[in-house]
Each structure stands twice: as structure tokens, then as C-alpha cells.
């Protein structure tokens, strides 16, 4: 496996982990949730979901830690006395609140909007999967980001996307490697370590000041410069988003575009 393939392999492994957890979440939701007795059935559903999310978050963090150390060794970084950082603790009340909002609350909102119980169950399922995947993958994302920040040998990170990112993630990936010492004031793409529900992105460490762009990021950088020329701030963001949604996304999905 070439060095350029390893970031994408790591992203795919995290995606597989999230997909497997999503299957478990959906199974619990569909087996235990009674749409005719939402409030009565929800406590058992939530109790079953909590350890599933916590376990997936631990797996994501462990994968990030081992991957970080592999990337560090492969980069030829001297010294083996660095231990990767773990994620911040996931507070139970935060997890419970996320489950409540994307489970029964979302179901009731869908019913109030005129959806059938079956449609409301599916609407809530989509939200529930997105929220739980975010919290699970946050374990790995935080472990990677905190390791980079704590490691004096790490220069920064790059955002690794899949082949079909949203406009926001494509914009952030277009920055390429983001160095810890870089000044991002005035750059509308700052905040490259932020993620959203159903997001497929991951961070990859950079150990030199001349790291290559990863995946589609180099093409996105050229596109960003072209589409935002003469614009700044939110005007640049909006211009890039309009281009991405009208033609950019389709161009990157086409077979002839790497």
C-alpha cells in the first residue's frame, strides 16, 4: 500500500465501523420501539442504544490511536516515547439528550407534520443513525486531533473526504494540509476539524511542512481558487457552495475525474 492510499484506507475503516454500529442502532430501534406507545417503549430503547454507541466510540478511538502511531513510524519520526491521546469523555447526559432528540422527539415532530407512523419511524431512524454515528466517530476524530496537537513532531493535519463530500466538507478539504503554526485569519475555510451528522471525513496527520494533498483535495484547491477569485469570507463560501451544488459535485463523481 502506497503512502497516499493509507489515509483513505483509514477513512474507510472508520466508515465500516460506523456502518456496523448503524445496523445495530436500527435493529434496536425497529425491534424495541413501539410507535403506538412511544413514551412507554423509549426507556428500554435508549438503555439498549447507550452501550452500543459507547463501544463504537471506544473502537473508533482505538483505531485512531493505532493508526496515528503507524503514520508516525512510517513518516520516520524519531523517538518512540509518545503515547497517542484519547478522546474527551462522552458525558452520559449528552448522549442521552442526543438520543432523546433524534429518537422520540423526532418521531413526534414527524407525526405532527402529517407523516404516518411508518414514515415517522424512518425519519427518526435517519436522524438517530446520523447522531449516533457522529458521537461514535467523534471518539476517533478527537483522538487523532488531540494526538496531533500534543505531538511536538506533528506539523498539522489534512482532511480526508470520500469521493462525494458535501459542499462544506469539500471546501474544508480544499485547504490541503493545515499546519499547527498556520495563521487562518481571513481564510473562509478555517475550522477544518469540524464535522456533521452523516459526515464521512477524517483527519490525517502531517509530519513535514511539505505534505502532499490527499485524494481529491488538490483538485478542490484549484477549484476553490477559481470559483472564489475576487471574493472573501461568506461570499467566497457561498460562491464555492453554488458551484459545488450546480456542477462541481457531479464533476468529481464522474469516472474521468480522479
C-alpha positions in Angstrom: 0.0 0.0 0.0 1.4 3.4 -1.0 1.6 6.3 1.5 -1.2 8.1 -0.5 -3.6 5.2 -0.1 -3.2 4.9 3.7 -5.4 7.9 4.6 -8.2 6.6 2.5 -7.9 3.2 4.0 -8.1 4.6 7.5 -11.2 6.7 6.5 -12.8 3.5 5.1 -12.1 1.5 8.2 -13.8 4.2 10.3 -16.7 4.2 7.9 -17.1 0.5 8.2 -17.1 0.8 12.0 -19.8 3.4 11.8 -21.9 1.4 9.3 -21.8 -1.7 11.6 -22.9 0.4 14.6 -25.7 1.9 12.5 -27.0 -1.6 11.8 -27.2 -2.3 15.5 -28.9 1.0 16.2 -31.5 0.4 13.5 -32.1 -3.1 14.8 -32.7 -1.9 18.3 -34.9 1.0 17.1 -37.1 -1.2 14.9 -37.3 -4.1 17.3 -38.0 -2.3 20.6 -39.6 0.9 19.6 -43.4 0.8 19.7 -44.8 3.7 17.6 -48.2 3.3 19.4 -46.5 3.7 22.8 -43.6 6.0 22.3 -43.0 7.3 25.8 -43.5 3.8 27.4 -41.2 2.0 25.0 -38.4 4.6 24.7 -36.6 4.0 28.0 -35.8 0.4 27.0 -34.7 1.5 23.5 -32.4 4.2 25.0 -30.9 1.8 27.5 -30.0 -0.6 24.7 -28.5 2.1 22.5 -26.2 3.7 25.1 -23.7 0.8 25.3 -23.7 0.4 21.5 -22.6 4.0 21.0 -20.1 3.9 23.8 -18.5 0.7 22.5 -18.3 2.1 18.9 -16.7 5.3 20.2 -14.1 3.3 22.1 -13.4 1.3 18.9 -13.1 4.4 16.8 -10.7 6.0 19.3 -8.5 2.8 19.4 -8.3 2.7 15.6 -7.3 6.3 15.5 -4.6 5.8 18.1 -3.0 2.8 16.4 -3.3 4.5 13.0 -1.6 7.6 14.3 1.3 5.7 15.7 1.6 3.8 12.4 1.6 7.0 10.4 4.2 8.5 12.8 6.5 5.5 12.3 6.0 5.4 8.5 6.9 9.1 8.4 10.3 8.3 10.0 9.6 10.3 13.2 12.4 9.7 15.6 11.6 8.5 19.2 9.1 6.1 20.5 8.2 7.8 23.7 5.0 9.4 22.5 1.6 8.0 23.5 -1.4 8.9 21.4 -4.1 10.9 23.2 -7.6 9.6 23.7 -10.9 11.4 23.2 -12.7 13.6 25.7 -15.1 11.6 27.8 -18.6 11.3 26.4 -20.9 12.6 29.2 -23.9 10.3 29.7 -26.3 13.3 29.8 -25.0 14.5 26.4 -25.5 11.0 24.9 -29.0 10.6 26.4 -30.0 14.1 25.2 -28.8 13.3 21.7 -30.7 10.0 21.7 -33.9 11.7 23.0 -33.9 14.5 20.4 -33.2 12.2 17.4 -35.4 9.4 18.6 -38.8 10.1 20.2 -38.8 13.8 19.7 -38.0 13.5 16.0 -40.8 10.8 15.8 -43.3 13.1 17.4 -42.3 16.0 15.1 -42.8 13.9 12.1 -46.2 12.8 13.3 -47.2 16.4 13.9 -46.1 17.2 10.4 -48.6 14.8 9.0 -46.4 11.7 8.4 -47.7 8.2 9.0 -46.3 6.2 12.0 -44.2 4.2 9.5 -42.8 7.3 7.9 -42.1 8.9 11.2 -40.2 5.8 12.3 -38.0 6.1 9.2 -37.5 9.8 9.6 -36.4 9.3 13.2 -34.2 6.4 12.2 -32.2 8.6 9.8 -31.7 11.2 12.5 -30.8 8.6 15.1 -28.2 7.0 12.9 -26.6 10.3 12.0 -26.4 11.4 15.6 -25.1 8.2 17.0 -22.5 7.9 14.2 -21.3 11.4 14.9 -20.8 10.6 18.6 -19.1 7.3 17.9 -16.7 8.7 15.2 -16.1 11.7 17.4 -14.0 9.3 19.5 -11.6 8.7 16.7 -11.6 12.2 15.4 -10.8 13.6 18.8 -8.2 11.1 19.5 -6.5 11.9 16.2 -6.8 15.7 16.6 -5.6 15.7 20.2 -2.7 13.4 19.3 -1.6 15.8 16.6 -1.9 18.8 18.9 0.1 17.1 21.7 2.8 15.7 19.4 5.7 18.1 19.0 6.8 16.2 15.9 3.4 16.6 14.2 3.1 19.7 11.9 -0.7 19.5 11.4 -3.3 17.5 9.6 -5.2 17.1 6.4 -8.9 16.5 5.9 -9.7 13.2 4.1 -13.1 13.0 2.4 -14.8 10.3 0.4 -15.5 10.8 -3.3 -18.8 12.6 -2.7 -18.4 15.1 0.1 -20.9 17.9 0.8 -20.0 21.4 -0.2 -18.9 22.2 3.4 -16.5 19.3 3.6 -15.2 19.8 0.0 -14.5 23.4 1.0 -12.6 22.4 4.1 -10.7 19.7 2.3 -9.6 22.2 -0.4 -7.2 23.7 2.1 -5.0 20.6 1.9 -2.6 20.2 4.8 -3.4 22.6 7.7 -0.3 23.3 9.8 -0.5 24.0 13.5 1.6 27.1 13.1 -0.6 28.5 10.2 -2.5 31.7 10.5 -6.0 31.1 9.3 -7.4 34.6 9.9 -9.3 35.7 6.8 -9.5 32.2 5.4 -13.1 31.3 4.9 -12.1 27.6 5.1 -10.8 27.8 8.7 -12.3 25.3 11.1 -11.1 22.3 9.2 -11.6 19.9 12.2 -15.4 20.3 12.3 -17.8 17.6 11.3 -21.5 17.0 11.0 -24.0 14.1 11.1 -23.5 11.6 8.3 -20.1 13.0 7.6 -17.5 10.6 6.1 -14.4 12.8 6.7 -11.4 12.0 8.9 -8.2 13.8 9.8 -4.8 12.6 8.8 -1.5 13.7 10.5 1.2 15.7 8.7 4.8 15.4 9.9 6.5 17.6 7.4 6.0 21.2 6.1 5.6 20.0 2.5 2.9 17.3 2.8 1.1 16.4 -0.4 -2.6 16.9 -0.9 -4.7 13.8 -0.2 -7.3 12.3 -2.5 -9.4 14.9 -4.3 -8.1 17.8 -2.2 -5.6 19.1 -4.8 -8.2 19.4 -7.4 -10.5 21.1 -4.9 -7.8 23.6 -4.1 -7.6 24.7 -7.7 -11.4 24.8 -7.9 -11.6 26.9 -4.8 -9.1 29.5 -6.2 -11.0 29.7 -9.4 -14.5 29.9 -8.1 -13.8 32.4 -5.3 -11.4 34.7 -7.1 -12.1 38.3 -6.0 -14.3 37.2 -3.1 -13.7 36.7 0.6 -15.4 35.5 3.7 -19.0 34.3 3.4 -19.1 35.5 -0.2 -16.4 33.1 -1.1 -18.1 30.3 0.8 -21.4 30.9 -1.0 -19.7 31.1 -4.4 -18.0 27.8 -3.8 -21.2 26.1 -2.5 -23.2 27.3 -5.5 -20.6 25.9 -7.9 -20.3 22.6 -6.0 -24.1 22.1 -5.9 -24.6 23.1 -9.6 -21.7 21.3 -11.3 -18.7 20.6 -9.0 -20.1 17.6 -7.2 -21.2 15.9 -10.4 -17.8 16.5 -12.0 -16.0 14.8 -9.1 -18.4 11.9 -9.2 -17.8 11.3 -12.9 -15.4 8.4 -13.8 -13.0 10.5 -15.7 -12.3 12.9 -12.7 -9.8 11.4 -10.2 
